[in-house]
Amino acid sequence: MEAAGYSADALSQEARRALAALLYAQGKLTLGQAAQLADMPLRVFIPFLASLNLSPLNYSADELENDQESIEWQLGKK
């Protein structure tokens, strides 16, 4: 590991971050849970996901439509 430029701590940290990103992409962890596993603040984890070409928005089309309808309903009520 050291010959490749990794200390045990650095490798462990990188492995946690990769695992967190993978589990988030598979829908097994929420964004917050994945950030916690990666030991990163959410504001840092979101750009980290983007650097891996992963979207921080993990909505299905139905969930997105439902949220949009809810927002429109709330705005219409005020």
TAHU-V504598 format. One record per residue. N is the residue number from 1. PSI is psi as a letter, one per 30 degrees, with the letter a starting at -180 (999 if undefined). OMEGA is omega in whole degrees, 0 to 359 (NA if undefined). D_CENTER is the distance of its C-alpha to the mean C-alpha in Angstrom with 1 decimal. Layout:
# TAHU-V504598
[[N;PSI;OMEGA;D_CENTER] [N;PSI;OMEGA;D_CENTER]]
This chain:
# TAHU-V504598
[[1;e;182;27.2] [2;e;178;29.0] [3;f;178;30.8] [4;g;178;27.5] [5;g;181;26.6] [6;k;167;24.3] [7;l;179;25.2] [8;e;180;24.2] [9;e;180;21.9] [10;e;179;20.2] [11;e;178;19.8] [12;e;179;18.4] [13;e;180;15.8] [14;e;179;14.8] [15;e;178;14.9] [16;e;181;12.6] [17;e;178;9.9] [18;e;179;10.6] [19;e;179;10.8] [20;e;180;7.5] [21;e;180;6.0] [22;e;181;8.9] [23;e;175;8.7] [24;e;181;5.5] [25;e;179;7.3] [26;f;179;10.4] [27;g;181;9.6] [28;f;176;10.8] [29;k;172;8.3] [30;l;179;7.1] [31;e;180;4.2] [32;e;179;7.1] [33;e;180;8.2] [34;e;178;5.7] [35;e;179;6.2] [36;e;178;9.7] [37;e;180;10.2] [38;f;182;9.4] [39;h;180;11.8] [40;k;171;10.3] [41;l;181;10.7] [42;e;181;8.0] [43;f;177;10.2] [44;e;182;9.9] [45;e;181;6.3] [46;e;176;5.8] [47;f;176;8.9] [48;e;177;8.1] [49;e;180;5.8] [50;e;179;8.9] [51;f;177;11.2] [52;g;183;10.4] [53;h;175;11.0] [54;k;180;7.8] [55;k;174;7.4] [56;f;177;5.1] [57;j;184;8.0] [58;h;181;8.4] [59;k;168;12.0] [60;l;179;15.1] [61;e;179;18.1] [62;e;179;19.8] [63;e;180;17.2] [64;e;179;17.0] [65;e;179;20.8] [66;e;178;21.2] [67;e;179;19.2] [68;e;178;21.2] [69;e;179;24.4] [70;e;179;23.6] [71;e;180;23.1] [72;e;178;26.3] [73;e;179;28.2] [74;e;180;27.2] [75;e;179;28.3] [76;f;180;31.5] [77;f;186;32.4] [78;999;NA;32.6]]
